[in-house]
Amino acid sequence: EERPQGVPPGCPLDMFPRFALLALAMCRTASAHRPSGVHHSGAAYEWIGVFATNALSHTWSAQKVGGAYADPAMKLVLIETALPTEASMEKLQDLASDLMKGECPNRLAGYALRGTTAGVCYTLQFDAGLDDSLFTIDTTGVAGLVIAGEHGPTEFERDRHYLYDSSGTDIEPIAEGGDADHDISFGSHSFNMALLLSLFAGLATAVGGLVVYLPESLHGGREATLACALAASGGVMLYISFVDIFAEAQEAIEDAGYERGEAHSLTALSFFLGVALCVALDKLVHHLYHRAGAVELTEHLPSLQERPMHQLQPDE
C-alpha cells in the first residue's frame, strides 16, 4: 500500500479523513457560536438600529477607549424612515447591507452627515489627535433613522453615549440587532447546524474510545493507533488555535483598546506562555508521580505488547 509522505508506517490511513472531518466540525461550530463577525445572508454590517429623531440635529460620537479608537475608521449607513419601528428596520436590512458594500466616501470628524430615504453610506475617519471624534447628523424634518455600523457603536464608548440630540440627551435605539443576532437564533439553520456539529464532535470521543475493543487487525496495532491518534489530535488543536481562536483573541484585545500590532504581539505571547505552562505542568505531574514511588508504565510494556488490545483489562 502506497503511503503519503510524512505518514508513519503502521498508522491506519483511514484515521486521517475522520480527524479532518472532526476538525471541520470543530471549526464550523466555533465560528457559528462566535458573537461577532458572523454574517446573516451576506450582511456587511455588524450592528443595526432604528432611532426616533425628534430634534433638528443629532451627534454621532466615537471615543478613544484605553488610549485608542477600536478602529481608525468605520462605515456608517444612514436611512431615513417615516416609521422608526423594528419592522421598518428589518425591511431596510438588505438595503443597509448593499449600501455598505458599495462606495462609502470618507468623512473627517466634524463633518455634517445627512441620510436619505434611499440611504447613504459614509466612512467615518476618526481623528487620532482627538480623544473624541464627533459627527453632526442633520435630521431636520426626519421622523426616524435606521443606522447600520461596520462595528458596534458601543466599542467606541468611553464616557459618552454614541448618539445624542442637540440638547445633549442620549438617544437609545427603539430596536437594534446585528448579523450575529439574526444568524444564531434558536431554530435557525445555523443554530441547528452548530448543534448538530457539536453533537458529532462530542460523539467522536466515544467512538474513538471504542477502538480499543476492535481486533488488532482492524486498527493496525495498539502503539501505532495511539501514536497516530495523539498526533492527529494535537494537529487538530493547533489548527483550531491558530486559525480560529488566535484571531478571535487578537480581536478581543483590540476591542480592549490596544493597537493592532500590540494586540497581535500580546496574543502570540499569551499563546506561547500557555504552551510553556502546559510543559511545566506536565513536568511537575511527572515529578510528583515518580517522587511518590510510582512505577513507570514502560516497565509493563513488554508483557502488554504480547496481548491484543481487545484482551486488555481496564486496570491495565
Phi and psi in degrees as a GROMACS rama.xvg file:
@    title "Ramachandran Plot"
@    xaxis  label "Phi"
@    yaxis  label "Psi"
@TYPE xy
-79.5154  128.865  GLU-2
-110.58  142.273  ARG-3
-62.063  155.151  PRO-4
-63.2952  134.848  GLN-5
93.4888  -9.02106  GLY-6
-89.0616  119.55  VAL-7
-67.2432  148.335  PRO-8
-59.3339  143.202  PRO-9
85.7369  -6.66214  GLY-10
-86.1518  120.867  CYS-11
-61.5354  123.057  PRO-12
-66.5235  -29.9283  LEU-13
-71.6094  -5.85564  ASP-14
-75.0078  -30.5117  MET-15
-67.5086  -42.7165  PHE-16
-60.0967  -34.6585  PRO-17
-64.4362  -45.5518  ARG-18
-69.8442  -32.275  PHE-19
-64.3746  -41.2823  ALA-20
-65.0695  -39.737  LEU-21
-63.9692  -41.7004  LEU-22
-62.1538  -42.4047  ALA-23
-62.406  -41.6386  LEU-24
-63.5256  -42.3374  ALA-25
-64.7294  -42.1627  MET-26
-65.1883  -45.1408  CYS-27
-64.0011  -40.6852  ARG-28
-66.1338  -45.0216  THR-29
-62.4733  -41.3654  ALA-30
-67.3161  -37.5656  SER-31
-68.4961  -27.3566  ALA-32
-93.3102  -1.89959  HIS-33
-66.9679  134.468  ARG-34
-74.8069  -14.125  PRO-35
-142.648  160.177  SER-36
82.1054  5.05081  GLY-37
-97.6685  122.98  VAL-38
-96.6004  134.06  HIS-39
-94.749  115.75  HIS-40
53.9151  37.1936  SER-41
77.565  19.6255  GLY-42
-61.3205  138.952  ALA-43
-92.123  -15.3097  ALA-44
-93.5512  160.229  TYR-45
-101.765  -26.8685  GLU-46
-141.753  148.723  TRP-47
-147.694  144.402  ILE-48
-151.181  160.817  GLY-49
-124.177  136.192  VAL-50
-131.029  144.575  PHE-51
-85.0105  129.884  ALA-52
-117.461  90.8755  THR-53
-91.1852  -13.3512  ASN-54
-95.9882  167.356  ALA-55
-72.0127  -26.5138  LEU-56
-149.231  156.431  SER-57
-134.959  162.644  HIS-58
-121.413  128.591  THR-59
-95.5803  124.543  TRP-60
-114.872  136.315  SER-61
-130.146  127.24  ALA-62
-121.214  153.28  GLN-63
-72.0831  139.52  LYS-64
-124.66  120.825  VAL-65
69.1814  27.2002  GLY-66
89.7709  2.498  GLY-67
-153.932  154.292  ALA-68
-74.0609  147.82  TYR-69
-58.4819  -30.4153  ALA-70
-154.762  143.088  ASP-71
-67.565  -14.9304  PRO-72
-152.661  160.788  ALA-73
-155.239  134.092  MET-74
-78.3408  138.345  LYS-75
-135.968  128.899  LEU-76
-107.024  133.072  VAL-77
-120.046  123.214  LEU-78
-128.696  119.662  ILE-79
-75.5913  142.542  GLU-80
-142.191  143.164  THR-81
-80.1039  -20.8664  ALA-82
-123.556  95.3644  LEU-83
-77.6453  78.6017  PRO-84
-127.094  167.27  THR-85
-63.2545  -36.7846  GLU-86
-63.0735  -40.1831  ALA-87
-64.3166  -41.3099  SER-88
-60.6951  -43.4618  MET-89
-65.4398  -35.9539  GLU-90
-68.1712  -27.0319  LYS-91
-98.4691  4.70467  LEU-92
-61.4161  -47.0267  GLN-93
-64.2547  -39.2701  ASP-94
-62.6906  -43.6495  LEU-95
-60.5653  -41.2384  ALA-96
-66.2536  -43.0053  SER-97
-63.7861  -40.527  ASP-98
-63.8792  -40.3671  LEU-99
-69.0484  -26.7642  MET-100
-78.2546  -15.0843  LYS-101
-91.7277  -153.962  GLY-102
-74.9216  129.955  GLU-103
-130.589  93.4189  CYS-104
-60.5959  146.844  PRO-105
-71.216  141.677  ASN-106
-134.612  124.841  ARG-107
-80.8347  161.752  LEU-108
-57.508  137.752  ALA-109
97.464  -10.6821  GLY-110
-75.3904  142.728  TYR-111
-85.9649  127.001  ALA-112
-103.363  155.407  LEU-113
-148.875  128.373  ARG-114
-87.4372  171.061  GLY-115
-138.992  166.324  THR-116
-67.7106  -26.2778  THR-117
-82.4083  -14.9841  ALA-118
89.7536  148.395  GLY-119
-144.967  146.02  VAL-120
-118.298  134.952  CYS-121
-123.986  153.984  TYR-122
-107.885  106.981  THR-123
-77.5147  122.995  LEU-124
-100.682  115.64  GLN-125
-84.9804  139.497  PHE-126
-80.6178  110.56  ASP-127
-63.8127  -20.0962  ALA-128
-85.2951  -5.68506  GLY-129
-117.6  146.658  LEU-130
-75.5581  -26.5194  ASP-131
-128.184  131.031  ASP-132
-111.385  120.042  SER-133
-114.783  141.219  LEU-134
-131.627  125.382  PHE-135
-84.0782  133.428  THR-136
-110.94  117.72  ILE-137
-76.4541  115.315  ASP-138
-120.773  29.3659  THR-139
-61.0989  122.367  THR-140
70.7928  16.0837  GLY-141
-107.484  126.11  VAL-142
-79.3033  -33.3048  ALA-143
-161.956  162.189  GLY-144
-132.581  135.841  LEU-145
-98.9346  121.863  VAL-146
-119.126  129.049  ILE-147
-120  136.71  ALA-148
-121.352  145.154  GLY-149
-64.3605  -28.2082  GLU-150
-129.158  162.568  HIS-151
-68.1337  132.959  GLY-152
-65.4181  -25.2338  PRO-153
-69.1968  -15.3889  THR-154
-66.5674  -18.6237  GLU-155
-109.613  20.6936  PHE-156
-101.305  127.61  GLU-157
-111.119  -60.541  ARG-158
-140.968  13.6865  ASP-159
-140.014  138.672  ARG-160
-64.2709  150.197  HIS-161
-71.9602  -17.9694  TYR-162
-140.179  128.838  LEU-163
-147.841  158.334  TYR-164
-88.0764  -175.215  ASP-165
-65.6206  -19.4201  SER-166
-90.6549  -1.56475  SER-167
90.6456  6.672  GLY-168
-81.0733  129.484  THR-169
-63.7574  138.102  ASP-170
-110.403  114.888  ILE-171
-93.4374  150.753  GLU-172
-69.8205  141.42  PRO-173
-68.2662  -37.1533  ILE-174
-152.744  150.13  ALA-175
-150.131  164.155  GLU-176
-170.207  -168.43  GLY-177
-159.383  167.788  GLY-178
-62.2773  -33.9651  ASP-179
-66.0264  -37.9311  ALA-180
-63.4334  -39.6045  ASP-181
-76.1191  -32.2599  HIS-182
-75.235  -38.6963  ASP-183
-111.348  64.416  ILE-184
-103.595  149.916  SER-185
-59.89  129.192  PHE-186
89.6516  -7.59904  GLY-187
-74.8753  166.923  SER-188
-60.4878  -44.588  HIS-189
-65.9784  -38.3762  SER-190
-63.3114  -47.0189  PHE-191
-64.2553  -38.85  ASN-192
-64.8652  -42.767  MET-193
-62.6322  -41.9386  ALA-194
-64.243  -41.0266  LEU-195
-66.5533  -44.371  LEU-196
-66.8555  -35.2415  LEU-197
-63.2769  -39.6303  SER-198
-62.9984  -45.7101  LEU-199
-62.8799  -40.8835  PHE-200
-63.297  -39.0778  ALA-201
-69.3358  -39.6965  GLY-202
-67.3653  -24.1892  LEU-203
-59.8034  -33.6743  ALA-204
-64.3864  -46.3453  THR-205
-65.7506  -41.9149  ALA-206
-63.2198  -40.7076  VAL-207
-63.2217  -33.7107  GLY-208
-69.2729  -23.4146  GLY-209
-72.5486  -13.6167  LEU-210
-59.5213  -32.9464  VAL-211
-64.9832  -18.6851  VAL-212
-93.5745  -1.17476  TYR-213
-84.5345  152.567  LEU-214
-59.9688  148.444  PRO-215
-59.5503  -29.3752  GLU-216
-67.2696  -19.3038  SER-217
-92.7701  -25.9272  LEU-218
-112.203  5.05932  HIS-219
80.8843  11.0052  GLY-220
104.876  145.492  GLY-221
-62.2589  -51.8494  ARG-222
-67.2107  -41.1567  GLU-223
-63.7793  -42.8774  ALA-224
-64.5397  -45.3017  THR-225
-63.4344  -43.3215  LEU-226
-63.2354  -45.1341  ALA-227
-67.346  -39.005  CYS-228
-64.6786  -44.1493  ALA-229
-65.3456  -41.6901  LEU-230
-64.5715  -45.3209  ALA-231
-65.4389  -40.5443  ALA-232
-63.3741  -42.4716  SER-233
-62.2493  -38.9902  GLY-234
-64.7064  -40.4602  GLY-235
-61.5202  -46.0325  VAL-236
-65.889  -38.446  MET-237
-65.1737  -40.2033  LEU-238
-62.0558  -46.9735  TYR-239
-61.5027  -42.1942  ILE-240
-62.2644  -45.7927  SER-241
-80.7682  -39.2582  PHE-242
-83.474  -37.8942  VAL-243
-111.116  -59.6203  ASP-244
-69.8648  -36.4004  ILE-245
-60.8099  -47.5037  PHE-246
-64.8405  -39.1158  ALA-247
-67.2222  -39.6444  GLU-248
-65.3476  -41.3149  ALA-249
-63.0684  -40.3958  GLN-250
-63.5453  -39.47  GLU-251
-65.455  -37.9107  ALA-252
-69.007  -37.3889  ILE-253
-63.1837  -39.6103  GLU-254
-63.7653  -24.7442  ASP-255
-77.4991  -4.23302  ALA-256
113.263  5.2335  GLY-257
-89.0158  152.291  TYR-258
-68.0692  160.762  GLU-259
-59.689  -43.8017  ARG-260
-64.4328  -42.0301  GLY-261
-64.3684  -41.2015  GLU-262
-63.0504  -41.1245  ALA-263
-62.7794  -43.9602  HIS-264
-64.3389  -43.1497  SER-265
-65.5644  -37.9266  LEU-266
-65.4819  -45.2205  THR-267
-63.8024  -42.309  ALA-268
-62.2435  -42.754  LEU-269
-62.996  -38.4406  SER-270
-61.4613  -50.019  PHE-271
-72.2371  -28.8961  PHE-272
-65.5334  -37.3024  LEU-273
-63.6928  -40.815  GLY-274
-61.6267  -45.6154  VAL-275
-62.3107  -38.5676  ALA-276
-64.5699  -41.6598  LEU-277
-62.7341  -42.2143  CYS-278
-63.6033  -43.6928  VAL-279
-62.7723  -42.6836  ALA-280
-65.411  -38.2975  LEU-281
-61.8305  -45.3854  ASP-282
-62.8638  -41.7779  LYS-283
-63.8861  -43.5476  LEU-284
-62.8575  -43.5591  VAL-285
-64.484  -38.3919  HIS-286
-63.2662  -47.4574  HIS-287
-66.6914  -34.5734  LEU-288
-63.7403  -48.2777  TYR-289
-72.1452  -32.7831  HIS-290
-66.3526  -29.6551  ARG-291
-78.3783  -1.01902  ALA-292
89.5059  17.9273  GLY-293
-69.6398  155.601  ALA-294
-98.7397  136.066  VAL-295
-59.4186  134.264  GLU-296
-61.1158  -29.8475  LEU-297
-62.9813  -22.2213  THR-298
-66.6685  -24.7206  GLU-299
-93.5676  -8.25855  HIS-300
-59.1501  -41.9554  LEU-301
-54.7808  -43.1989  PRO-302
-73.8441  -32.3992  SER-303
-71.065  -35.1425  LEU-304
-65.6413  -21.0542  GLN-305
-80.4031  -8.61248  GLU-306
-115.877  137.869  ARG-307
-60.9631  154.65  PRO-308
-59.4852  -39.9981  MET-309
-72.2711  -8.53279  HIS-310
-97.6389  -3.46418  GLN-311
-71.4481  142.53  LEU-312
-88.063  155.18  GLN-313
-56.3788  -36.3694  PRO-314
-77.881  -2.21793  ASP-315
